Amino acid sequence: MKRSNIIRMPVYAQIKEAILQKLSSREWKFDQPLPSESKMAEDFGVSIGSVRHAVADLEDAGILVKRQGVGTFVRSYKGTGVWNRFQKFIRKDGRLPVFESKPIKFEIIPAPEEVAAKMKIVSGDPVIHILRAMSDNGVHTGVDESFLDLDTFRDLKIEDLEAVKGNLYKLYEEKLGIYIADVTDLLEFLIVDEALNKLTLLPLGSPMFVVTRQGRLLNKKTVELRYEHCTAVNYLLRI
């Protein structure tokens, strides 16, 4: 008899996937508490220990948050002001920057080959292309370039970008109901050459950071590819 090659997921991992699926399908709403752990254990037919393990893992991943005496919720931007849990930059004096943005481009274009590969779509498929000039306390800091999945962000308008100031993830969630669950960041340190000077308007020869970010939904679909270009003159990166 041949041995099975099927790799069985631990029960708690299966519960994690089930929770993410219910949130992704909107069966469970982002702005409402999740069912209690005892209720989930009953509904899923598993031990409460497995549910607690799954919920704890999703808390550690920054997806869920427990509110004392209220319940467990999807971590939200509502009521958090300019807070951005994906923000990598801090000022050299230790303060958090308050970035603001001004849209330069908002267009639908065929996905370039590199963009398509990172977003796992077909090269030439339509994507939303956004370019924004970034500033901190009125001082130009660089540009932010984003490529967004057209089907996911079809309702996004340039007027939304003009009104949002800096935090796109807060806009995605509150205006469009789109929750970016996690990201992968690639950090680079570069010296501004002529091409980067033309793109970012940062001084030639000055140091800069580039953060290449892939943003994913709860169902792990990549819907955002983002290039954050920021001067390194007065900023540090948090690792």
C-alpha positions as YAML, in Angstrom:
chain: A
units: angstrom
residues:
- id: 1
  name: MET
  ca: [0.00, 0.00, 0.00]
- id: 2
  name: LYS
  ca: [1.44, 3.36, -1.04]
- id: 3
  name: ARG
  ca: [1.95, 6.02, 1.60]
- id: 4
  name: SER
  ca: [-0.10, 9.17, 1.12]
- id: 5
  name: ASN
  ca: [1.78, 12.27, 0.02]
- id: 6
  name: ILE
  ca: [-0.93, 14.53, 1.45]
- id: 7
  name: ILE
  ca: [0.45, 16.92, 4.06]
- id: 8
  name: ARG
  ca: [-2.20, 17.48, 6.69]
- id: 9
  name: MET
  ca: [-2.34, 20.92, 8.28]
- id: 10
  name: PRO
  ca: [-2.48, 21.13, 12.08]
- id: 11
  name: VAL
  ca: [-5.98, 21.83, 13.38]
- id: 12
  name: TYR
  ca: [-5.11, 25.36, 14.53]
- id: 13
  name: ALA
  ca: [-3.75, 26.18, 11.04]
- id: 14
  name: GLN
  ca: [-6.99, 24.96, 9.48]
- id: 15
  name: ILE
  ca: [-8.92, 27.22, 11.88]
- id: 16
  name: LYS
  ca: [-6.74, 30.18, 10.86]
- id: 17
  name: GLU
  ca: [-7.57, 29.55, 7.21]
- id: 18
  name: ALA
  ca: [-11.27, 29.21, 8.04]
- id: 19
  name: ILE
  ca: [-11.27, 32.52, 9.94]
- id: 20
  name: LEU
  ca: [-9.49, 34.29, 7.07]
- id: 21
  name: GLN
  ca: [-11.94, 32.82, 4.57]
- id: 22
  name: LYS
  ca: [-14.97, 34.04, 6.53]
- id: 23
  name: LEU
  ca: [-13.45, 37.52, 6.76]
- id: 24
  name: SER
  ca: [-12.41, 37.54, 3.11]
- id: 25
  name: SER
  ca: [-15.91, 36.53, 1.98]
- id: 26
  name: ARG
  ca: [-17.38, 39.22, 4.29]
- id: 27
  name: GLU
  ca: [-19.43, 36.59, 6.12]
- id: 28
  name: TRP
  ca: [-17.81, 38.11, 9.20]
- id: 29
  name: LYS
  ca: [-17.71, 41.92, 9.06]
- id: 30
  name: PHE
  ca: [-14.54, 43.90, 9.74]
- id: 31
  name: ASP
  ca: [-16.30, 46.40, 12.02]
- id: 32
  name: GLN
  ca: [-18.03, 43.76, 14.16]
- id: 33
  name: PRO
  ca: [-16.53, 41.44, 16.79]
- id: 34
  name: LEU
  ca: [-15.72, 37.90, 15.73]
- id: 35
  name: PRO
  ca: [-17.73, 35.11, 17.35]
- id: 36
  name: SER
  ca: [-16.41, 34.15, 20.77]
- id: 37
  name: GLU
  ca: [-13.71, 31.50, 20.94]
- id: 38
  name: SER
  ca: [-16.16, 29.05, 22.52]
- id: 39
  name: LYS
  ca: [-18.67, 29.72, 19.73]
- id: 40
  name: MET
  ca: [-15.99, 29.18, 17.06]
- id: 41
  name: ALA
  ca: [-14.91, 25.95, 18.74]
- id: 42
  name: GLU
  ca: [-18.51, 24.74, 18.68]
- id: 43
  name: ASP
  ca: [-19.13, 25.82, 15.06]
- id: 44
  name: PHE
  ca: [-15.84, 24.36, 13.75]
- id: 45
  name: GLY
  ca: [-16.12, 21.21, 15.86]
- id: 46
  name: VAL
  ca: [-12.68, 21.60, 17.44]
- id: 47
  name: SER
  ca: [-11.22, 22.23, 20.88]
- id: 48
  name: ILE
  ca: [-11.16, 25.74, 22.28]
- id: 49
  name: GLY
  ca: [-7.39, 25.37, 22.61]
- id: 50
  name: SER
  ca: [-7.04, 25.06, 18.82]
- id: 51
  name: VAL
  ca: [-9.18, 28.17, 18.34]
- id: 52
  name: ARG
  ca: [-7.10, 30.13, 20.86]
- id: 53
  name: HIS
  ca: [-3.92, 29.07, 19.08]
- id: 54
  name: ALA
  ca: [-5.32, 30.22, 15.73]
- id: 55
  name: VAL
  ca: [-6.53, 33.56, 17.11]
- id: 56
  name: ALA
  ca: [-3.19, 34.17, 18.87]
- id: 57
  name: ASP
  ca: [-1.31, 33.55, 15.61]
- id: 58
  name: LEU
  ca: [-3.53, 36.04, 13.77]
- id: 59
  name: GLU
  ca: [-2.96, 38.57, 16.57]
- id: 60
  name: ASP
  ca: [0.80, 38.10, 16.25]
- id: 61
  name: ALA
  ca: [0.47, 38.64, 12.49]
- id: 62
  name: GLY
  ca: [-1.24, 41.99, 13.14]
- id: 63
  name: ILE
  ca: [-4.53, 40.89, 11.57]
- id: 64
  name: LEU
  ca: [-6.67, 40.55, 14.71]
- id: 65
  name: VAL
  ca: [-6.74, 42.58, 17.90]
- id: 66
  name: LYS
  ca: [-8.49, 41.86, 21.20]
- id: 67
  name: ARG
  ca: [-10.34, 44.69, 22.94]
- id: 68
  name: GLN
  ca: [-10.80, 44.08, 26.64]
- id: 69
  name: GLY
  ca: [-14.41, 43.45, 27.51]
- id: 70
  name: VAL
  ca: [-15.57, 43.95, 23.90]
- id: 71
  name: GLY
  ca: [-14.24, 41.09, 21.78]
- id: 72
  name: THR
  ca: [-11.83, 40.24, 18.97]
- id: 73
  name: PHE
  ca: [-11.77, 42.43, 15.86]
- id: 74
  name: VAL
  ca: [-9.87, 42.80, 12.61]
- id: 75
  name: ARG
  ca: [-7.18, 45.41, 13.25]
- id: 76
  name: SER
  ca: [-8.58, 48.60, 11.75]
- id: 77
  name: TYR
  ca: [-7.44, 52.09, 10.80]
- id: 78
  name: LYS
  ca: [-10.66, 53.62, 12.09]
- id: 79
  name: GLY
  ca: [-10.01, 56.06, 14.89]
- id: 80
  name: THR
  ca: [-6.22, 55.81, 14.50]
- id: 81
  name: GLY
  ca: [-5.59, 59.14, 12.74]
- id: 82
  name: VAL
  ca: [-2.45, 58.98, 10.62]
- id: 83
  name: TRP
  ca: [-1.25, 55.71, 12.16]
- id: 84
  name: ASN
  ca: [0.08, 53.28, 9.56]
- id: 85
  name: ARG
  ca: [1.21, 49.87, 10.76]
- id: 86
  name: PHE
  ca: [3.25, 49.38, 7.57]
- id: 87
  name: GLN
  ca: [5.17, 52.65, 7.94]
- id: 88
  name: LYS
  ca: [8.95, 52.08, 7.80]
- id: 89
  name: PHE
  ca: [10.29, 55.63, 8.07]
- id: 90
  name: ILE
  ca: [11.13, 57.66, 11.16]
- id: 91
  name: ARG
  ca: [12.83, 61.04, 11.45]
- id: 92
  name: LYS
  ca: [16.40, 61.06, 12.71]
- id: 93
  name: ASP
  ca: [15.21, 62.98, 15.77]
- id: 94
  name: GLY
  ca: [13.06, 59.94, 16.65]
- id: 95
  name: ARG
  ca: [9.69, 61.46, 15.76]
- id: 96
  name: LEU
  ca: [7.27, 59.80, 13.36]
- id: 97
  name: PRO
  ca: [6.80, 61.67, 10.08]
- id: 98
  name: VAL
  ca: [3.33, 62.80, 9.02]
- id: 99
  name: PHE
  ca: [3.49, 62.29, 5.29]
- id: 100
  name: GLU
  ca: [1.11, 64.08, 2.96]
- id: 101
  name: SER
  ca: [0.69, 63.42, -0.73]
- id: 102
  name: LYS
  ca: [-0.32, 65.14, -3.94]
- id: 103
  name: PRO
  ca: [-1.43, 62.98, -6.90]
- id: 104
  name: ILE
  ca: [0.66, 63.47, -10.04]
- id: 105
  name: LYS
  ca: [-0.70, 60.60, -12.14]
- id: 106
  name: PHE
  ca: [-3.81, 58.46, -11.97]
- id: 107
  name: GLU
  ca: [-4.28, 56.24, -15.00]
- id: 108
  name: ILE
  ca: [-5.10, 52.75, -16.22]
- id: 109
  name: ILE
  ca: [-2.19, 51.18, -18.10]
- id: 110
  name: PRO
  ca: [-1.11, 47.74, -19.35]
- id: 111
  name: ALA
  ca: [0.90, 46.05, -16.60]
- id: 112
  name: PRO
  ca: [4.65, 46.17, -17.35]
- id: 113
  name: GLU
  ca: [6.36, 42.78, -17.27]
- id: 114
  name: GLU
  ca: [8.05, 43.32, -13.89]
- id: 115
  name: VAL
  ca: [4.82, 44.56, -12.32]
- id: 116
  name: ALA
  ca: [2.84, 41.64, -13.74]
- id: 117
  name: ALA
  ca: [5.36, 39.13, -12.40]
- id: 118
  name: LYS
  ca: [5.25, 40.57, -8.88]
- id: 119
  name: MET
  ca: [1.44, 40.79, -8.89]
- id: 120
  name: LYS
  ca: [1.09, 37.34, -10.48]
- id: 121
  name: ILE
  ca: [-1.00, 38.58, -13.38]
- id: 122
  name: VAL
  ca: [-0.53, 38.46, -17.16]
- id: 123
  name: SER
  ca: [1.79, 41.07, -18.64]
- id: 124
  name: GLY
  ca: [-0.36, 43.68, -20.36]
- id: 125
  name: ASP
  ca: [-3.39, 43.17, -18.11]
- id: 126
  name: PRO
  ca: [-4.86, 46.55, -17.09]
- id: 127
  name: VAL
  ca: [-3.74, 47.97, -13.74]
- id: 128
  name: ILE
  ca: [-4.24, 51.31, -12.02]
- id: 129
  name: HIS
  ca: [-1.03, 53.35, -11.98]
- id: 130
  name: ILE
  ca: [-0.66, 56.09, -9.36]
- id: 131
  name: LEU
  ca: [2.22, 58.50, -8.81]
- id: 132
  name: ARG
  ca: [2.15, 60.82, -5.79]
- id: 133
  name: ALA
  ca: [4.54, 63.53, -4.61]
- id: 134
  name: MET
  ca: [5.25, 63.05, -0.90]
- id: 135
  name: SER
  ca: [6.07, 65.67, 1.73]
- id: 136
  name: ASP
  ca: [6.58, 65.85, 5.48]
- id: 137
  name: ASN
  ca: [5.70, 69.10, 7.24]
- id: 138
  name: GLY
  ca: [5.72, 70.85, 3.86]
- id: 139
  name: VAL
  ca: [9.16, 69.55, 2.82]
- id: 140
  name: HIS
  ca: [9.39, 67.37, -0.32]
- id: 141
  name: THR
  ca: [10.59, 63.85, 0.60]
- id: 142
  name: GLY
  ca: [10.20, 61.87, -2.65]
- id: 143
  name: VAL
  ca: [7.52, 60.05, -4.60]
- id: 144
  name: ASP
  ca: [5.28, 57.06, -4.08]
- id: 145
  name: GLU
  ca: [4.42, 54.90, -7.12]
- id: 146
  name: SER
  ca: [1.66, 52.28, -6.92]
- id: 147
  name: PHE
  ca: [0.22, 49.66, -9.25]
- id: 148
  name: LEU
  ca: [-3.20, 48.34, -8.18]
- id: 149
  name: ASP
  ca: [-5.33, 45.41, -9.29]
- id: 150
  name: LEU
  ca: [-8.06, 46.96, -11.44]
- id: 151
  name: ASP
  ca: [-10.87, 44.61, -10.42]
- id: 152
  name: THR
  ca: [-10.18, 45.17, -6.72]
- id: 153
  name: PHE
  ca: [-9.77, 48.96, -6.90]
- id: 154
  name: ARG
  ca: [-12.21, 49.74, -9.71]
- id: 155
  name: ASP
  ca: [-14.13, 52.26, -7.56]
- id: 156
  name: LEU
  ca: [-11.02, 54.27, -6.62]
- id: 157
  name: LYS
  ca: [-11.04, 57.84, -7.99]
- id: 158
  name: ILE
  ca: [-8.40, 60.56, -8.15]
- id: 159
  name: GLU
  ca: [-10.67, 62.70, -5.95]
- id: 160
  name: ASP
  ca: [-10.22, 60.09, -3.21]
- id: 161
  name: LEU
  ca: [-6.45, 60.47, -3.45]
- id: 162
  name: GLU
  ca: [-6.67, 64.25, -3.37]
- id: 163
  name: ALA
  ca: [-8.69, 64.09, -0.16]
- id: 164
  name: VAL
  ca: [-6.76, 61.39, 1.69]
- id: 165
  name: LYS
  ca: [-3.49, 63.26, 2.36]
- id: 166
  name: GLY
  ca: [-1.04, 60.43, 3.11]
- id: 167
  name: ASN
  ca: [-2.44, 57.14, 4.39]
- id: 168
  name: LEU
  ca: [-3.66, 55.02, 1.47]
- id: 169
  name: TYR
  ca: [-4.47, 51.99, 3.63]
- id: 170
  name: LYS
  ca: [-6.93, 54.00, 5.69]
- id: 171
  name: LEU
  ca: [-8.55, 55.13, 2.42]
- id: 172
  name: TYR
  ca: [-8.69, 51.58, 1.08]
- id: 173
  name: GLU
  ca: [-10.45, 50.36, 4.20]
- id: 174
  name: GLU
  ca: [-12.84, 53.18, 5.01]
- id: 175
  name: LYS
  ca: [-13.79, 54.31, 1.50]
- id: 176
  name: LEU
  ca: [-13.56, 51.09, -0.50]
- id: 177
  name: GLY
  ca: [-13.90, 48.34, 2.11]
- id: 178
  name: ILE
  ca: [-10.56, 46.84, 1.03]
- id: 179
  name: TYR
  ca: [-8.38, 45.46, 3.83]
- id: 180
  name: ILE
  ca: [-4.67, 44.94, 3.15]
- id: 181
  name: ALA
  ca: [-3.90, 42.11, 5.55]
- id: 182
  name: ASP
  ca: [-0.14, 41.85, 5.16]
- id: 183
  name: VAL
  ca: [2.76, 43.08, 3.08]
- id: 184
  name: THR
  ca: [6.22, 42.00, 1.98]
- id: 185
  name: ASP
  ca: [8.81, 44.77, 1.87]
- id: 186
  name: LEU
  ca: [12.15, 44.85, 0.06]
- id: 187
  name: LEU
  ca: [14.40, 47.66, 1.32]
- id: 188
  name: GLU
  ca: [17.14, 49.30, -0.77]
- id: 189
  name: PHE
  ca: [19.57, 52.15, -0.15]
- id: 190
  name: LEU
  ca: [20.51, 54.09, -3.29]
- id: 191
  name: ILE
  ca: [22.27, 57.24, -4.42]
- id: 192
  name: VAL
  ca: [20.11, 59.48, -6.60]
- id: 193
  name: ASP
  ca: [21.25, 59.29, -10.24]
- id: 194
  name: GLU
  ca: [19.81, 61.16, -13.22]
- id: 195
  name: ALA
  ca: [16.92, 58.74, -13.72]
- id: 196
  name: LEU
  ca: [15.95, 58.82, -10.04]
- id: 197
  name: ASN
  ca: [16.35, 62.60, -9.98]
- id: 198
  name: LYS
  ca: [13.88, 62.89, -12.85]
- id: 199
  name: LEU
  ca: [11.41, 60.60, -11.08]
- id: 200
  name: THR
  ca: [11.74, 61.82, -7.50]
- id: 201
  name: LEU
  ca: [13.03, 65.42, -7.86]
- id: 202
  name: LEU
  ca: [15.53, 64.61, -5.09]
- id: 203
  name: PRO
  ca: [19.02, 66.17, -5.46]
- id: 204
  name: LEU
  ca: [21.57, 64.34, -7.60]
- id: 205
  name: GLY
  ca: [24.04, 62.38, -5.49]
- id: 206
  name: SER
  ca: [21.88, 62.44, -2.36]
- id: 207
  name: PRO
  ca: [21.06, 59.24, -0.42]
- id: 208
  name: MET
  ca: [17.59, 57.73, -0.63]
- id: 209
  name: PHE
  ca: [15.58, 54.69, 0.40]
- id: 210
  name: VAL
  ca: [13.36, 52.61, -1.86]
- id: 211
  name: VAL
  ca: [10.78, 50.30, -0.29]
- id: 212
  name: THR
  ca: [9.25, 47.83, -2.76]
- id: 213
  name: ARG
  ca: [6.03, 46.55, -1.24]
- id: 214
  name: GLN
  ca: [3.61, 43.81, -2.23]
- id: 215
  name: GLY
  ca: [0.26, 44.19, -0.45]
- id: 216
  name: ARG
  ca: [-2.10, 41.22, -0.08]
- id: 217
  name: LEU
  ca: [-5.71, 40.67, 0.87]
- id: 218
  name: LEU
  ca: [-6.86, 38.21, 3.51]
- id: 219
  name: ASN
  ca: [-7.13, 35.56, 0.77]
- id: 220
  name: LYS
  ca: [-3.41, 36.18, 0.04]
- id: 221
  name: LYS
  ca: [-4.05, 37.69, -3.39]
- id: 222
  name: THR
  ca: [-1.50, 40.38, -4.28]
- id: 223
  name: VAL
  ca: [-3.45, 43.50, -5.24]
- id: 224
  name: GLU
  ca: [-0.86, 46.24, -4.69]
- id: 225
  name: LEU
  ca: [2.71, 46.77, -5.85]
- id: 226
  name: ARG
  ca: [4.17, 49.91, -4.39]
- id: 227
  name: TYR
  ca: [7.51, 51.69, -4.68]
- id: 228
  name: GLU
  ca: [8.16, 54.21, -1.90]
- id: 229
  name: HIS
  ca: [11.05, 56.56, -2.77]
- id: 230
  name: CYS
  ca: [12.13, 58.62, 0.24]
- id: 231
  name: THR
  ca: [15.13, 60.81, 0.93]
- id: 232
  name: ALA
  ca: [17.55, 59.39, 3.49]
- id: 233
  name: VAL
  ca: [18.93, 62.80, 4.47]
- id: 234
  name: ASN
  ca: [16.73, 63.24, 7.54]
- id: 235
  name: TYR
  ca: [15.15, 59.79, 7.86]
- id: 236
  name: LEU
  ca: [15.89, 56.30, 9.10]
- id: 237
  name: LEU
  ca: [14.24, 52.97, 8.32]
- id: 238
  name: ARG
  ca: [12.74, 50.79, 11.03]
- id: 239
  name: ILE
  ca: [13.58, 47.12, 10.51]
...
